[in-house]
Amino acid sequence: MAPALINANPTIFAPTKQSLRRNDLNARALWIDQRDESDEDTEAEEDIDQQEVFDLIRGISDPEHPLSLEQLHVVSAEQIELSRNRVLVEFTPTVPHCGMSTIIGLSIRVRLMRCLPERFKLDMRVKKGSHQSEDAVNKQLNDKERVAAALENPALVDVVEQCLSTASKRDDMNPLDL
Amino acid sequence: MPSSPEIKYPYRLEQIAELTGHEDKVWSISWNPHPDHPLLASCSSDKSIRLYAYSPPSTPSSSPSTGSERKDKESEYNFRHVSTIATGHSKTVRSIAWTNDGRTLASASFDSTVGLWERSPSNADASSSSSAGDDVGGNKELGVSGEWELTTTLEGPDSEIKSVAFSTSSSSTSPSPYGNVGGLVATCSRDKSVWIWENVGDGEWETVSVIMGVHSQDVKCLAWYPGEDILASGSYDDTIKLYIDDPQDDWYDFATLEGHTSTVWSLAWEPLPSPSSSTRYLASASDDKSLRIWARTDAPKKGVLGHVNSSDQRWECVKVLKGHERSVYSVSWGHAPSFAADAGWIASTGSDDRINIWSIKALTNPTSHVPLVELIASREDAHGIYDLNAVAWAPHTTTGEMEGVLASCGDDGVVRVWKVVKND
């Protein structure tokens, strides 16, 4: 749709093979199903790690290319920080003038708002030095009022949903999507 | 439940009401300022406004609240849902405000319009005089029921409206048959503009000014100076601007308050210390996790702030308050309860789920502009795990029972009412 792509020739990276952690979780999920319901409370408090957050966002599509954020190395597990009730997601725009950065950031935010337990406060930032308007992008992505308004804008929501349409392919093996 | 983490403070917050019903984030709350209309309003992303009537305990307490009195007092505050306005806004209702006479409620929406609402009196009002009300609310019940009707829609700004505020200078003494005639309402928006409308009577409002090019980014919040037509605005550009009307020309910004290092989310003027004095301070809340207190430091003449040469005014930050771990979204400045020998109480809240109460001590040194401020109460997890979006002190009543009462609202869709009580 866009007449000229901002980054016409992005570097593409092979996706990492499915993490061992993921398999481990799947196995446990099967096992958990057989347990008494009284165990649910303790499960609810279970910590979530970098890899699980990464698994939620790796499949999100780039707004300009039919490629995932993982394939473009926009996101990585190492760029995710967690503490008890806070997630900080850093991402790396493919080019320093990337005009799509706020769309990518918004897509990541929406994905995590939908999938992470509500107790998490989410902060986002672009990797230091990776974008010429770093502060402006960071500020916009962390302004809850702007995010709320953006999500009432049908055109913007369409773009975000397109980016997210590929992310949910992994949902069938995602224990966080209850 | 966390084990009383606020024990080290001289006061604590006791919840006196939990008001549910909104289906999405509650962004703002507003107490009707007029004693004849004891109402608390809330607005939400669910596009509705909910109105709650309240009545304080009928017998005033003789001493400051203590733990032993708590149970009795709790049962005596009565908050009940009386109306829901399905606003018809197509997007989030972000901000609401009452006129000083308590007759008109404004709803500001992300759909870039403002609705003005008035209550059509119920039958009970018409035949009121002889029959007393059915509960402690007494005749006050009559001032809160009835249908709310849209009287005017204000249009003009290009994008989401973030805040709406009525001036308090007019109509405070004798309401005219047309309500708030001469009163002003201001809005601010993502399009960087501030609009001011004037009530010209008969429910008509005219645009008196469109202020552009003052802020370089979204304008987030507005506050009218108590009793005078001076407006303050806070912005995503990290600054605060003060405006006044030039009778020969147009509204203009006469002061810029710089110091915050991120978005200014909320503003609150010091309430008039007494009818004969003038407000000296402005408080601001910011994404930089701090609150700031600003003072006019060029020794304002008693009473009149706006009519001296505005360009000579000097405003400075006199205090930075740090007590929040994330964005501070809201600040409210109220009179201190009579049992506390303070000049005022500030409530603040934000993304760290905490409500902080700060006391402003009376200025002891007449030449200093620096107020003595102390954090006197702090309530963690006030809405559980959810962000709080606003706090607001209740207007005081003659019995004193609404002193130290404030409301909060959050992303959980709940409005809570609290009373600040003394720790034993």
HADDOCK unambig.tbl for C-alpha pairs under 7 A between the chains (distance, minus, plus):
assign (segid A and resid 119 and name CA) (segid B and resid 385 and name CA) 5.35 0.50 0.50
assign (segid A and resid 149 and name CA) (segid B and resid 110 and name CA) 6.66 0.50 0.50
assign (segid A and resid 152 and name CA) (segid B and resid 91 and name CA) 6.76 0.50 0.50
